[in-house]
Amino acid sequence: MQSLYLLIPIALVFCVIAIKLLLWAISSGQYDDLDKEAWRILADDDPAKPEPSTRDRSTPAPNDD
């Protein structure tokens, strides 16, 4: 019975903290757009940029003569 005097206030403190965190998440916009992340994985990425060549095209290629 004595342990309940300690456990009940601890449980109430945890409940208050959980409710405050939930209200903070709602007010900060965490639940505004739930579908964005689900559709983001299906969207195509930006088109790939062409990789730069290994040789600069402004300089002529060396002759092997």
N, CA, C and O atoms as a GROMACS GRO file, in nm:
protein
  260
    1MET      N    1   0.081  -0.119   0.000
    1MET     CA    2   0.000   0.000   0.000
    1MET      C    3   0.086   0.127   0.000
    1MET      O    4   0.050   0.229  -0.059
    2GLN      N    5   0.200   0.117   0.066
    2GLN     CA    6   0.286   0.234   0.075
    2GLN      C    7   0.348   0.269  -0.060
    2GLN      O    8   0.376   0.385  -0.089
    3SER      N    9   0.367   0.168  -0.143
    3SER     CA   10   0.426   0.197  -0.275
    3SER      C   11   0.329   0.275  -0.364
    3SER      O   12   0.372   0.347  -0.454
    4LEU      N   13   0.199   0.262  -0.338
    4LEU     CA   14   0.102   0.338  -0.417
    4LEU      C   15   0.113   0.487  -0.391
    4LEU      O   16   0.083   0.568  -0.479
    5TYR      N   17   0.154   0.525  -0.272
    5TYR     CA   18   0.172   0.667  -0.241
    5TYR      C   19   0.284   0.728  -0.325
    5TYR      O   20   0.286   0.850  -0.347
    6LEU      N   21   0.374   0.647  -0.372
    6LEU     CA   22   0.481   0.695  -0.458
    6LEU      C   23   0.445   0.678  -0.606
    6LEU      O   24   0.472   0.767  -0.687
    7LEU      N   25   0.384   0.566  -0.641
    7LEU     CA   26   0.359   0.535  -0.782
    7LEU      C   27   0.247   0.619  -0.844
    7LEU      O   28   0.256   0.654  -0.961
    8ILE      N   29   0.145   0.650  -0.768
    8ILE     CA   30   0.034   0.728  -0.823
    8ILE      C   31   0.078   0.871  -0.860
    8ILE      O   32   0.044   0.916  -0.969
    9PRO      N   33   0.150   0.943  -0.776
    9PRO     CA   34   0.197   1.076  -0.819
    9PRO      C   35   0.294   1.070  -0.938
    9PRO      O   36   0.291   1.157  -1.024
   10ILE      N   37   0.378   0.967  -0.942
   10ILE     CA   38   0.470   0.953  -1.056
   10ILE      C   39   0.390   0.930  -1.184
   10ILE      O   40   0.422   0.989  -1.287
   11ALA      N   41   0.288   0.845  -1.179
   11ALA     CA   42   0.205   0.820  -1.297
   11ALA      C   43   0.132   0.946  -1.340
   11ALA      O   44   0.119   0.972  -1.460
   12LEU      N   45   0.083   1.024  -1.245
   12LEU     CA   46   0.016   1.148  -1.279
   12LEU      C   47   0.111   1.249  -1.344
   12LEU      O   48   0.072   1.320  -1.437
   13VAL      N   49   0.233   1.255  -1.296
   13VAL     CA   50   0.332   1.344  -1.356
   13VAL      C   51   0.362   1.301  -1.499
   13VAL      O   52   0.371   1.386  -1.588
   14PHE      N   53   0.376   1.171  -1.523
   14PHE     CA   54   0.399   1.122  -1.659
   14PHE      C   55   0.281   1.154  -1.750
   14PHE      O   56   0.301   1.190  -1.866
   15CYS      N   57   0.160   1.142  -1.700
   15CYS     CA   58   0.041   1.174  -1.781
   15CYS      C   59   0.037   1.322  -1.815
   15CYS      O   60   0.005   1.359  -1.928
   16VAL      N   61   0.069   1.407  -1.721
   16VAL     CA   62   0.070   1.551  -1.747
   16VAL      C   63   0.177   1.586  -1.850
   16VAL      O   64   0.153   1.667  -1.940
   17ILE      N   65   0.295   1.526  -1.839
   17ILE     CA   66   0.402   1.550  -1.936
   17ILE      C   67   0.360   1.503  -2.075
   17ILE      O   68   0.383   1.573  -2.173
   18ALA      N   69   0.297   1.386  -2.084
   18ALA     CA   70   0.254   1.334  -2.214
   18ALA      C   71   0.147   1.423  -2.276
   18ALA      O   72   0.150   1.446  -2.397
   19ILE      N   73   0.056   1.474  -2.198
   19ILE     CA   74  -0.049   1.562  -2.250
   19ILE      C   75   0.012   1.694  -2.297
   19ILE      O   76  -0.027   1.748  -2.401
   20LYS      N   77   0.107   1.748  -2.220
   20LYS     CA   78   0.173   1.872  -2.262
   20LYS      C   79   0.251   1.852  -2.391
   20LYS      O   80   0.250   1.940  -2.478
   21LEU      N   81   0.319   1.739  -2.406
   21LEU     CA   82   0.392   1.713  -2.531
   21LEU      C   83   0.297   1.698  -2.649
   21LEU      O   84   0.327   1.744  -2.759
   22LEU      N   85   0.184   1.634  -2.628
   22LEU     CA   86   0.085   1.619  -2.735
   22LEU      C   87   0.029   1.755  -2.775
   22LEU      O   88   0.018   1.783  -2.895
   23LEU      N   89  -0.005   1.839  -2.679
   23LEU     CA   90  -0.057   1.972  -2.711
   23LEU      C   91   0.049   2.058  -2.779
   23LEU      O   92   0.016   2.137  -2.868
   24TRP      N   93   0.175   2.044  -2.738
   24TRP     CA   94   0.282   2.118  -2.805
   24TRP      C   95   0.296   2.073  -2.950
   24TRP      O   96   0.313   2.156  -3.038
   25ALA      N   97   0.290   1.942  -2.975
   25ALA     CA   98   0.304   1.891  -3.111
   25ALA      C   99   0.190   1.938  -3.200
   25ALA      O  100   0.210   1.971  -3.316
   26ILE      N  101   0.070   1.942  -3.145
   26ILE     CA  102  -0.045   1.988  -3.223
   26ILE      C  103  -0.032   2.137  -3.252
   26ILE      O  104  -0.058   2.180  -3.365
   27SER      N  105   0.007   2.216  -3.154
   27SER     CA  106   0.015   2.361  -3.175
   27SER      C  107   0.134   2.401  -3.263
   27SER      O  108   0.130   2.506  -3.327
   28SER      N  109   0.238   2.320  -3.268
   28SER     CA  110   0.353   2.355  -3.351
   28SER      C  111   0.340   2.306  -3.494
   28SER      O  112   0.431   2.328  -3.575
   29GLY      N  113   0.229   2.240  -3.528
   29GLY     CA  114   0.205   2.203  -3.667
   29GLY      C  115   0.257   2.066  -3.706
   29GLY      O  116   0.270   2.038  -3.826
   30GLN      N  117   0.286   1.981  -3.612
   30GLN     CA  118   0.338   1.849  -3.644
   30GLN      C  119   0.236   1.762  -3.716
   30GLN      O  120   0.273   1.671  -3.790
   31TYR      N  121   0.109   1.789  -3.696
   31TYR     CA  122   0.004   1.706  -3.755
   31TYR      C  123  -0.070   1.778  -3.867
   31TYR      O  124  -0.180   1.737  -3.904
   32ASP      N  125  -0.014   1.885  -3.922
   32ASP     CA  126  -0.083   1.961  -4.026
   32ASP      C  127  -0.095   1.885  -4.157
   32ASP      O  128  -0.203   1.880  -4.215
   33ASP      N  129   0.013   1.825  -4.204
   33ASP     CA  130   0.012   1.759  -4.333
   33ASP      C  131   0.065   1.616  -4.317
   33ASP      O  132   0.185   1.593  -4.325
   34LEU      N  133  -0.025   1.523  -4.296
   34LEU     CA  134   0.015   1.384  -4.272
   34LEU      C  135   0.044   1.308  -4.401
   34LEU      O  136   0.112   1.206  -4.397
   35ASP      N  137  -0.006   1.357  -4.514
   35ASP     CA  138   0.012   1.284  -4.640
   35ASP      C  139   0.139   1.323  -4.715
   35ASP      O  140   0.180   1.251  -4.806
   36LYS      N  141   0.201   1.432  -4.680
   36LYS     CA  142   0.318   1.480  -4.753
   36LYS      C  143   0.431   1.377  -4.753
   36LYS      O  144   0.486   1.345  -4.859
   37GLU      N  145   0.465   1.326  -4.639
   37GLU     CA  146   0.576   1.231  -4.631
   37GLU      C  147   0.542   1.098  -4.698
   37GLU      O  148   0.630   1.030  -4.751
   38ALA      N  149   0.416   1.061  -4.696
   38ALA     CA  150   0.376   0.936  -4.761
   38ALA      C  151   0.389   0.947  -4.912
   38ALA      O  152   0.426   0.850  -4.978
   39TRP      N  153   0.358   1.062  -4.968
   39TRP     CA  154   0.367   1.081  -5.113
   39TRP      C  155   0.507   1.119  -5.159
   39TRP      O  156   0.540   1.103  -5.277
   40ARG      N  157   0.588   1.168  -5.068
   40ARG     CA  158   0.722   1.212  -5.106
   40ARG      C  159   0.807   1.097  -5.157
   40ARG      O  160   0.890   1.115  -5.246
   41ILE      N  161   0.788   0.979  -5.100
   41ILE     CA  162   0.869   0.865  -5.143
   41ILE      C  163   0.831   0.818  -5.283
   41ILE      O  164   0.911   0.754  -5.351
   42LEU      N  165   0.709   0.849  -5.326
   42LEU     CA  166   0.665   0.808  -5.459
   42LEU      C  167   0.702   0.908  -5.567
   42LEU      O  168   0.701   0.874  -5.685
   43ALA      N  169   0.734   1.029  -5.529
   43ALA     CA  170   0.767   1.134  -5.626
   43ALA      C  171   0.905   1.107  -5.686
   43ALA      O  172   0.995   1.054  -5.620
   44ASP      N  173   0.920   1.146  -5.812
   44ASP     CA  174   1.050   1.132  -5.878
   44ASP      C  175   1.147   1.233  -5.821
   44ASP      O  176   1.109   1.344  -5.782
   45ASP      N  177   1.272   1.194  -5.818
   45ASP     CA  178   1.376   1.286  -5.774
   45ASP      C  179   1.400   1.388  -5.884
   45ASP      O  180   1.352   1.374  -5.996
   46ASP      N  181   1.476   1.492  -5.850
   46ASP     CA  182   1.514   1.590  -5.951
   46ASP      C  183   1.596   1.519  -6.059
   46ASP      O  184   1.668   1.424  -6.029
   47PRO      N  185   1.586   1.565  -6.184
   47PRO     CA  186   1.665   1.500  -6.289
   47PRO      C  187   1.814   1.509  -6.256
   47PRO      O  188   1.862   1.610  -6.204
   48ALA      N  189   1.883   1.403  -6.286
   48ALA     CA  190   2.026   1.396  -6.254
   48ALA      C  191   2.104   1.496  -6.338
   48ALA      O  192   2.079   1.510  -6.458
   49LYS      N  193   2.197   1.563  -6.276
   49LYS     CA  194   2.281   1.658  -6.347
   49LYS      C  195   2.391   1.579  -6.419
   49LYS      O  196   2.442   1.482  -6.364
   50PRO      N  197   2.426   1.621  -6.540
   50PRO     CA  198   2.534   1.549  -6.609
   50PRO      C  199   2.666   1.565  -6.535
   50PRO      O  200   2.699   1.673  -6.486
   51GLU      N  201   2.738   1.456  -6.528
   51GLU     CA  202   2.866   1.460  -6.458
   51GLU      C  203   2.970   1.530  -6.545
   51GLU      O  204   2.969   1.514  -6.667
   52PRO      N  205   3.058   1.606  -6.484
   52PRO     CA  206   3.162   1.673  -6.564
   52PRO      C  207   3.259   1.570  -6.621
   52PRO      O  208   3.289   1.469  -6.557
   53SER      N  209   3.305   1.598  -6.741
   53SER     CA  210   3.398   1.503  -6.805
   53SER      C  211   3.533   1.510  -6.736
   53SER      O  212   3.564   1.606  -6.665
   54THR      N  213   3.612   1.406  -6.757
   54THR     CA  214   3.744   1.401  -6.693
   54THR      C  215   3.845   1.489  -6.766
   54THR      O  216   3.946   1.528  -6.708
   55ARG      N  217   3.819   1.520  -6.892
   55ARG     CA  218   3.912   1.602  -6.970
   55ARG      C  219   3.844   1.733  -7.004
   55ARG      O  220   3.727   1.734  -7.043
   56ASP      N  221   3.915   1.842  -6.989
   56ASP     CA  222   3.862   1.973  -7.023
   56ASP      C  223   3.851   1.983  -7.174
   56ASP      O  224   3.949   1.957  -7.244
   57ARG      N  225   3.738   2.019  -7.226
   57ARG     CA  226   3.716   2.023  -7.371
   57ARG      C  227   3.780   2.144  -7.436
   57ARG      O  228   3.794   2.146  -7.559
   58SER      N  229   3.820   2.244  -7.361
   58SER     CA  230   3.881   2.363  -7.421
   58SER      C  231   4.026   2.339  -7.464
   58SER      O  232   4.078   2.411  -7.548
   59THR      N  233   4.091   2.239  -7.406
   59THR     CA  234   4.228   2.210  -7.444
   59THR      C  235   4.229   2.093  -7.540
   59THR      O  236   4.154   1.997  -7.521
   60PRO      N  237   4.311   2.098  -7.643
   60PRO     CA  238   4.314   1.988  -7.740
   60PRO      C  239   4.377   1.862  -7.681
   60PRO      O  240   4.455   1.868  -7.586
   61ALA      N  241   4.340   1.750  -7.737
   61ALA     CA  242   4.395   1.621  -7.692
   61ALA      C  243   4.540   1.610  -7.736
   61ALA      O  244   4.574   1.660  -7.844
   62PRO      N  245   4.624   1.548  -7.658
   62PRO     CA  246   4.767   1.534  -7.697
   62PRO      C  247   4.780   1.438  -7.815
   62PRO      O  248   4.705   1.341  -7.827
   63ASN      N  249   4.877   1.468  -7.903
   63ASN     CA  250   4.904   1.382  -8.020
   63ASN      C  251   5.001   1.273  -7.981
   63ASN      O  252   5.096   1.296  -7.906
   64ASP      N  253   4.977   1.153  -8.032
   64ASP     CA  254   5.066   1.040  -8.003
   64ASP      C  255   5.166   1.016  -8.116
   64ASP      O  256   5.224   0.908  -8.122
   65ASP      N  257   5.190   1.112  -8.208
   65ASP     CA  258   5.280   1.094  -8.322
   65ASP      C  259   5.421   1.090  -8.281
   65ASP      O  260   5.510   1.075  -8.366
   0.00000   0.00000   0.00000
